[in-house]
Amino acid sequence: MRRVAEAVAEADLTTPPGGDAARDVTVEVVYGGADLEAVGELTGLGIDGVVAAHTGTAWRAAFGGFAPGFVYLSGGDRRLEVPRLDSPRTVVPAGSVAVAGGFSAVYPGESPGGWRLLGRTGQRMWDETRDPPALIAPGDTVRFLAVRESLAVGRAATGAGGTAREAGDPGSQAGVPDPALTVADPGLLTLVQDAGRPGHADVGVTEAGALDRAALRRANLAVGNRPGAAALENLNGGLALRTGRALLVAVTGTDAEVRVEDPGSATTRLIPAGHPFELLPGETLRLGAPSGGLRCYVAVRGGVAGRPVLGSVSHDSLSGLGPAPLRAGDRVSVGPDPGGHARAIPEPLPGGEIAVLRFVPGPRADWFTAGSAAAFASRTWRVTPQSNRIGLRLEGESLERERTGELPTEGMVRGSVQVPPNGLPVLFLADHPVTGGYPVIGTVVDADLDRAAQLRPGAEVWFVSVDPDDPGAARAAEAPVPERVSFSIEIEGRLYGVTVPGVLAVALEDALSRGDDPSLELILRPLVVSILAQGPGGVDPLG
């Protein structure tokens, strides 16, 4: 990592890539971080010597990565070059000032991290309402200043004071439709998610978006939305939504019980998973705790409305971008009717005792012993409770390294399996950092990451090595085909709910994945018209 730090320190970075002149930035720091004493021991400088070295030399902002506002600072005192932690922390406080491998940086928000913490600052590194949003940009000169006062850090409060917030819009309400849903109970965690915000890794912004992208697509197409429209992602059930007007809704992802309560008549309806249904004014939708899988997706015709941040309304748990997690009393706005047709989308439910995830070895498999590289794909791993949207932390017998030392910071993609020095793999999911410094032993095939999103703590995982040019069929590792599948279809302006055998649904999904929309139309319309001609029993009108 020293070679990288030296190279960027010697590079001409007086003018950032955007063309703006470099700036001088002073960051005030209250020293006393969790690793300050350890860094003093590793370097032989002691606590006072570390503070003097960190503040006594100007740093240069080299490049962005990891998270929005996180900038790698090079060119500081070389005596501060220390390795990362053997096992990254699950939580690093916002504003933490840290060093590792010849770099220094400030964590913009609360996140996992493996750097050594020297102190904290109250200055906000990233604020999407500011122009530019990043306090430090590549090319800037940064100086750290030791101060004594306690500093409050973090993102600006959203919806403070106990008032109801607009769940899909963290800022101005201009142009947002009237809220159609009120959150009676958010459950353990409910987030607004869409297809994500790809294309911003250069400024440290990860893709985010729905963890189970197939479930999001099925829910949206079931109610006639575009596949990537914003919906609600619920963790482990418990969500309760009360509606103020009639809405077409679909729930996908897990086998959680979907219940609709009418307080006026004291009646309850049970809705099959994946089946589109009408939610009437005053009714409450409740999700039970799933026994298989972890995340449900609630789509509403028109999609969840909100103000996009970098083109998406998704919540990013690493950076805090997007609307905050739902809480009781929040209002959810729904967009205009999309005007499209509902689609035939099967709803395979999570199942099986062991999840099989295909992966392509490397790019840093050579950092591990031959035995460990082979053992990664022959051992059974278990998902730990510390897992989240950033990544699945796995436990099992530790993998041994062939090489020691620090790996230069490099780009990370969704599906990367990092292995820190403790030898326990971490599988990166949607909210992963865009850069990292632990070796990646393999990368999980993108088609299998939706399955990883549904793995509960305690679930067992088996990795299977595949050829990147011929990964094999994904269906061999999926849950069994469901016995029956429900979907909706619009015929002559009227929406119908249809239930068909699971085998037929799988065939339809295969056709859809190949883009055979004309053939779908030819298959579905005669199918439904035939059933209608035979009378009630297989088709239910939805409106």
C-alpha positions in Angstrom: 0.0 0.0 0.0 3.0 2.3 0.5 3.7 2.3 -3.2 0.2 3.5 -4.0 0.5 6.3 -1.3 3.8 7.4 -2.7 2.6 7.4 -6.3 -0.4 9.6 -5.6 1.6 11.9 -3.4 4.0 12.6 -6.3 1.3 13.0 -8.9 0.2 16.5 -10.0 -3.2 16.8 -8.4 -3.3 20.6 -8.1 -6.3 20.6 -10.5 -9.1 18.1 -9.8 -10.6 16.1 -12.7 -13.5 18.5 -12.9 -11.3 21.4 -13.6 -11.8 23.4 -10.4 -8.8 24.8 -8.5 -7.6 22.8 -5.6 -8.5 24.2 -2.1 -7.0 24.3 1.3 -9.2 22.5 3.9 -8.7 22.5 7.6 -10.4 19.6 9.6 -10.7 20.1 13.3 -10.2 16.9 15.3 -10.8 15.9 18.9 -8.1 13.2 19.3 -8.8 10.3 21.6 -10.0 7.6 19.1 -10.3 3.9 20.0 -7.0 3.1 18.3 -5.0 6.1 19.2 -3.0 4.3 21.9 -2.4 1.3 19.7 -1.1 3.4 16.8 1.2 5.1 19.3 2.6 1.6 20.2 2.8 0.4 16.6 4.7 3.4 15.4 6.7 4.0 18.6 5.6 7.6 18.7 3.2 7.4 21.7 -0.1 9.2 21.8 1.3 12.7 21.7 3.7 11.8 18.9 0.9 10.4 16.8 -1.2 13.6 17.2 1.9 15.7 16.4 2.7 13.7 13.3 -0.9 13.7 12.0 -1.3 17.4 12.4 2.2 18.5 11.6 2.2 17.5 7.9 -0.2 18.6 5.1 -2.1 15.8 3.4 -3.2 15.8 -0.2 -6.6 14.4 -1.3 -5.8 11.6 -3.8 -9.0 9.9 -4.8 -12.5 9.2 -3.6 -14.0 5.8 -2.7 -15.6 3.6 0.0 -18.5 6.0 0.6 -19.7 9.5 -0.4 -17.3 12.0 1.0 -14.7 9.5 1.9 -11.4 10.7 0.4 -8.1 9.0 0.6 -5.5 11.5 1.8 -1.8 10.8 1.0 1.5 12.5 1.6 1.3 12.7 5.4 4.0 11.7 7.8 5.3 8.3 6.7 5.8 7.2 10.3 2.0 6.9 10.5 1.8 4.0 8.1 0.0 1.2 10.0 -1.9 -1.9 8.9 -5.7 -2.2 8.9 -7.4 -4.0 11.7 -7.4 -7.8 11.5 -11.2 -7.7 11.6 -13.1 -4.6 10.4 -15.5 -3.0 12.9 -19.2 -3.5 12.2 -19.8 0.2 13.2 -17.5 3.2 12.9 -19.0 6.4 14.2 -19.6 9.3 11.7 -16.8 11.8 11.6 -14.1 9.3 12.7 -10.6 10.4 11.6 -8.5 7.3 10.8 -5.3 6.1 9.3 -4.2 2.9 7.5 -1.5 1.9 5.0 0.0 5.4 4.5 -3.4 7.1 4.0 -5.7 9.1 6.3 -9.4 9.8 5.9 -12.6 10.9 7.6 -15.6 8.5 7.7 -18.5 10.7 6.5 -21.2 8.6 8.1 -21.7 5.6 10.4 -20.4 2.5 8.6 -18.3 -0.6 8.9 -14.6 0.0 8.6 -11.1 -1.5 9.2 -9.0 1.6 9.5 -7.4 2.7 12.9 -9.4 5.5 14.6 -7.4 8.5 15.9 -10.3 10.9 16.8 -13.5 12.6 15.5 -14.5 15.7 13.7 -17.8 17.6 13.7 -17.4 18.8 10.1 -19.7 17.1 7.6 -17.8 15.5 4.8 -20.8 14.9 2.6 -24.0 17.0 2.3 -26.2 16.4 -0.8 -27.8 19.8 -0.2 -24.4 21.6 -0.4 -22.6 22.6 -3.6 -20.3 20.8 -4.0 -21.6 18.1 -1.7 -18.1 16.8 -0.7 -16.1 19.0 1.8 -12.9 17.5 0.4 -12.3 16.8 -3.3 -9.3 15.2 -5.1 -6.5 17.7 -5.4 -7.3 19.6 -2.2 -4.7 20.1 0.5 -5.9 19.0 3.9 -4.6 19.9 7.4 -5.8 18.4 10.6 -6.1 20.7 13.7 -6.3 19.3 17.2 -9.1 20.9 19.3 -10.4 20.2 22.8 -14.2 20.7 22.5 -16.6 17.8 22.1 -18.1 17.8 18.6 -21.5 16.6 17.4 -21.3 14.9 14.0 -23.8 13.2 11.7 -26.4 13.8 9.1 -29.0 16.5 9.6 -32.1 15.3 11.4 -35.0 14.4 9.2 -38.5 14.7 10.4 -37.4 15.8 13.9 -39.8 16.8 16.7 -42.1 13.8 16.4 -43.9 15.0 13.4 -44.9 12.7 10.5 -42.4 12.7 7.6 -42.8 12.1 3.9 -41.2 8.7 3.6 -40.3 9.0 0.0 -38.8 12.5 0.1 -36.1 13.6 2.6 -36.3 17.2 1.3 -38.8 19.5 -0.3 -42.3 18.3 -0.8 -42.8 20.4 -4.0 -44.4 18.3 -6.7 -44.9 15.2 -4.5 -48.4 13.7 -4.7 -50.6 13.6 -1.6 -49.6 10.7 0.7 -51.7 7.6 0.1 -50.3 5.4 2.9 -49.6 5.9 6.6 -47.1 3.7 8.4 -48.9 2.2 11.5 -45.9 0.0 12.3 -42.5 -0.1 10.3 -41.5 -3.5 11.7 -37.9 -4.1 12.3 -36.7 -2.2 9.3 -38.5 -0.9 6.2 -36.8 1.1 3.5 -37.7 2.8 0.2 -35.8 1.0 -2.5 -35.8 1.0 -6.3 -33.3 -0.2 -9.0 -30.5 1.8 -7.4 -28.1 4.5 -8.5 -25.4 2.9 -10.6 -22.6 5.0 -12.3 -21.4 7.1 -9.3 -18.6 4.9 -7.9 -16.0 7.6 -8.8 -17.4 9.8 -6.1 -17.7 7.0 -3.6 -21.5 6.4 -4.1 -22.4 2.7 -4.3 -25.3 1.4 -6.3 -27.6 0.5 -3.4 -31.2 -0.4 -4.5 -33.2 -3.5 -3.7 -31.2 -6.4 -2.3 -33.5 -9.0 -4.0 -33.9 -7.3 -7.4 -36.0 -10.2 -8.8 -38.5 -9.8 -6.0 -38.7 -6.0 -6.6 -39.2 -6.7 -10.4 -42.0 -9.3 -9.7 -43.8 -7.0 -7.3 -43.7 -4.0 -9.7 -44.7 -5.9 -12.8 -47.6 -7.6 -10.9 -49.2 -4.2 -10.4 -48.2 -2.8 -13.8 -45.2 -0.6 -12.8 -41.9 -0.5 -14.6 -39.6 -3.2 -13.1 -37.3 -0.8 -11.2 -40.0 1.5 -9.7 -39.6 2.4 -6.0 -41.2 0.1 -3.5 -40.9 -0.8 0.2 -38.3 -3.3 1.3 -39.3 -4.8 4.7 -36.9 -6.9 6.9 -38.5 -9.9 8.6 -42.1 -8.8 8.6 -44.0 -6.6 11.1 -44.9 -3.9 8.6 -48.4 -2.3 8.9 -49.7 0.2 6.3 -53.0 2.0 6.5 -54.4 3.4 3.2 -56.5 6.5 2.6 -57.6 5.5 -0.9 -58.0 2.5 -3.1 -54.6 1.1 -4.2 -53.4 -1.9 -6.2 -50.7 -3.7 -4.2 -48.5 -6.8 -4.5 -46.1 -8.4 -1.9 -43.2 -10.6 -3.0 -40.0 -11.9 -1.6 -40.8 -14.3 1.3 -43.5 -16.6 2.7 -44.6 -13.9 5.2 -48.4 -13.9 5.9 -50.0 -11.0 4.0 -53.1 -9.9 5.9 -55.6 -7.1 5.1 -57.7 -5.8 8.0 -60.9 -3.8 7.7 -61.6 -2.0 11.0 -65.1 -1.1 9.9 -66.3 -4.6 9.5 -63.7 -6.4 11.7 -62.9 -8.7 8.8 -59.6 -10.0 7.6 -58.4 -11.1 4.2 -55.4 -13.4 3.7 -53.5 -12.7 0.4 -51.3 -15.3 -1.3 -47.7 -14.2 -1.8 -47.2 -12.5 -5.2 -50.9 -12.1 -5.8 -52.0 -8.5 -6.7 -54.9 -7.2 -4.6 -56.9 -4.1 -4.0 -56.4 -2.2 -0.7 -59.5 -0.2 0.0 -59.8 3.1 1.9 -59.4 2.6 5.7 -57.9 -0.9 5.4 -54.6 -1.9 6.9 -52.0 -4.2 5.3 -50.0 -6.3 7.7 -47.0 -8.5 7.1 -46.3 -11.5 9.4 -42.9 -12.8 10.2 -41.6 -15.1 7.4 -40.4 -18.6 8.2 -38.4 -18.7 4.9 -36.4 -15.8 3.6 -35.8 -12.4 5.1 -37.1 -9.6 3.0 -40.5 -8.7 1.5 -41.2 -6.1 -1.2 -44.4 -4.1 -1.2 -45.2 -2.5 -4.5 -48.1 -0.1 -5.2 -49.4 0.7 -8.6 -47.8 4.1 -9.5 -44.7 3.4 -7.4 -43.5 5.1 -4.2 -42.9 8.8 -5.0 -40.1 10.9 -3.8 -37.2 13.3 -4.6 -34.4 11.4 -6.3 -30.8 11.7 -5.0 -28.4 11.0 -7.9 -31.2 9.5 -9.9 -32.7 7.2 -7.2 -34.9 7.3 -4.2 -33.2 4.3 -2.6 -31.9 4.4 0.9 -28.2 3.6 1.1 -27.4 2.3 4.6 -23.6 2.9 4.1 -23.8 6.6 3.2 -27.3 7.5 4.5 -28.3 8.8 1.0 -32.0 8.7 0.2 -35.0 8.7 2.5 -34.6 7.6 6.1 -35.9 4.2 7.3 -39.7 4.3 7.9 -41.1 5.0 11.3 -44.6 5.0 12.8 -46.6 7.9 11.5 -44.6 8.4 8.3 -46.7 9.0 5.1 -45.9 7.3 1.9 -46.7 9.0 -1.4 -47.6 7.1 -4.5 -46.9 8.3 -8.1 -49.3 8.6 -10.9 -50.8 5.6 -12.6 -48.2 4.3 -15.0 -50.7 3.3 -17.6 -49.1 0.0 -18.4 -50.3 -3.5 -18.1 -49.7 -5.9 -15.3 -47.4 -8.8 -16.2 -47.2 -12.5 -15.6 -44.6 -12.8 -12.9 -44.2 -16.0 -10.9 -43.3 -15.7 -7.2 -40.8 -18.5 -6.2 -40.5 -18.5 -2.4 -37.2 -19.0 -0.5 -36.5 -22.6 0.5 -33.9 -25.2 1.1 -31.6 -25.8 4.1 -28.3 -24.8 2.3 -28.0 -21.9 -0.1 -25.7 -22.6 -3.1 -23.9 -19.5 -4.4 -21.8 -19.8 -7.6 -18.6 -17.7 -7.7 -15.7 -16.9 -10.0 -12.3 -17.3 -8.2 -10.1 -14.3 -7.8 -8.9 -11.7 -8.4 -6.8 -12.2 -5.2 -7.1 -15.9 -4.6 -3.3 -16.1 -4.8 -3.2 -14.4 -1.4 -4.4 -17.6 0.2 -2.8 -21.0 0.6 -3.8 -23.6 -1.9 -5.6 -25.5 0.9 -7.6 -22.5 1.9 -8.5 -21.5 -1.6 -9.9 -25.0 -2.1 -11.5 -25.1 1.4 -13.5 -21.9 0.6 -15.5 -23.9 -1.9 -15.7 -27.1 0.1 -16.7 -25.8 3.6 -20.1 -24.8 4.7 -20.3 -21.3 6.0 -23.0 -19.8 8.3 -24.5 -16.3 8.1 -23.9 -14.3 11.3 -26.4 -11.8 13.0 -23.9 -9.0 12.1 -24.9 -9.2 8.5 -26.8 -6.4 6.8 -27.4 -4.6 3.5 -23.7 -3.9 3.2 -22.7 -7.5 3.3 -23.1 -11.0 4.7 -20.6 -11.8 7.4 -19.9 -15.5 7.5 -18.5 -17.8 10.2 -16.7 -21.1 9.9 -13.1 -22.3 10.0 -10.8 -19.4 9.1 -9.0 -19.3 5.8 -5.2 -19.0 5.9 -3.2 -16.5 3.9 -0.2 -17.3 1.7 0.8 -13.6 1.6 1.1 -11.1 4.4 1.1 -7.4 4.4 -1.3 -4.8 3.1 -3.1 -5.0 -0.2 -3.4 -1.6 -2.1 -6.9 -0.2 -2.0 -8.8 -1.3 -5.1 -12.3 -1.2 -6.4 -15.0 -3.5 -5.1 -18.2 -4.8 -6.9 -21.4 -6.3 -5.6 -20.7 -9.9 -5.0 -17.1 -9.6 -4.0 -16.1 -11.9 -1.2 -13.5 -10.1 0.9 -11.4 -12.0 3.5 -9.9 -9.9 6.3 -6.9 -11.1 8.3 -9.2 -13.0 10.7 -9.9 -15.4 7.8 -13.7 -15.1 7.8 -15.4 -14.1 4.5 -17.6 -11.1 4.0 -19.9 -11.2 0.9 -20.6 -7.6 -0.3 -24.3 -6.8 -1.2 -26.0 -3.7 -2.6 -24.7 -1.1 -0.1 -21.1 -2.2 -0.2 -18.2 0.3 -0.2 -16.9 1.0 -3.7 -13.2 0.5 -2.6 -11.5 -1.9 -0.1 -8.2 -3.2 1.0 -8.8 -6.8 2.0 -8.1 -9.5 -0.7 -11.1 -10.8 -2.6 -11.0 -14.6 -2.9 -13.9 -14.7 -5.3 -16.9 -12.9 -6.8 -20.4 -14.4 -6.6 -22.2 -14.6 -9.9 -24.7 -11.7 -10.1 -27.6 -14.0 -10.8 -27.2 -15.6 -7.4 -27.1 -12.4 -5.3 -30.9 -12.2 -5.0 -30.7 -15.5 -3.2 -28.1 -14.1 -0.8 -30.4 -11.2 0.0 -32.9 -13.6 1.6 -30.5 -15.5 3.8 -31.3 -15.3 7.5 -28.8 -15.4 10.4 -27.8 -19.0 10.9 -28.5 -19.9 7.3 -25.8 -22.2 5.8 -24.0 -21.2 2.6 -22.0 -23.3 0.1 -19.9 -21.7 -2.5 -19.4 -23.4 -5.9 -16.6 -22.4 -8.2 -17.7 -21.9 -11.9 -16.1 -20.9 -15.1 -16.9 -17.2 -15.8 -17.6 -18.0 -19.4 -19.9 -21.0 -18.6 -21.4 -20.5 -15.1 -24.1 -23.1 -15.6 -27.9 -22.8 -15.0 -29.0 -20.7 -12.1 -32.1 -22.7 -11.6 -30.2 -25.7 -10.3 -29.4 -23.7 -7.2 -32.8 -22.1 -6.7 -35.7 -23.0 -4.5 -38.1 -25.7 -5.7 -40.7 -24.6 -8.2 -43.9 -23.5 -6.3 -47.0 -25.6 -6.7 -49.1 -22.7 -7.9 -48.3 -19.1 -8.8 -50.6 -16.0 -8.9 -50.3 -12.9 -11.1 -52.4 -10.2 -12.7 -53.2 -9.4 -16.4 -55.2 -6.6 -18.0 -57.7 -7.5 -20.7 -59.8 -4.9 -22.4 -59.2 -2.3 -19.7 -60.0 -4.6 -16.8 -57.4 -6.2 -14.4 -57.7 -9.9 -13.5 -55.9 -12.0 -11.0 -54.9 -15.4 -12.4 -53.5 -18.6 -10.6 -51.7 -21.2 -12.7 -49.5 -24.3 -12.0 -46.0 -23.5 -11.0 -44.5 -25.4 -13.9 -46.4 -23.1 -16.4 -45.2 -20.0 -14.4 -41.6 -21.1 -14.7 -42.0 -21.4 -18.4 -43.5 -17.9 -18.6 -40.7 -16.5 -16.5 -38.1 -18.0 -18.8 -39.8 -16.5 -21.7 -39.9 -13.1 -19.9 -36.2 -13.3 -19.1 -35.5 -13.8 -22.8 -37.6 -10.8 -23.7 -40.3 -12.8 -25.5 -43.0 -10.3 -24.8 -45.0 -11.1 -28.0 -45.1 -14.8 -27.2 -46.2 -14.0 -23.7 -49.1 -12.0 -25.0 -50.0 -14.8 -27.4 -49.9 -17.3 -24.5 -51.6 -15.4 -21.8 -54.5 -13.7 -23.6 -56.0 -17.0 -25.0 -55.3 -18.7 -21.6 -57.3 -16.1 -19.6 -60.0 -15.7 -22.3 -60.5 -19.5 -22.2 -60.7 -19.6 -18.5 -63.2 -16.7 -18.5 -65.3 -18.5 -21.0 -65.5 -21.5 -18.7 -66.9 -19.4 -15.9 -65.5 -18.4 -12.4 -63.0 -20.5 -10.6 -59.6 -19.6 -12.0 -59.8 -15.8 -12.5 -60.7 -13.1 -10.0 -61.5 -9.5 -11.2 -59.3 -6.9 -9.4 -61.0 -3.7 -10.7 
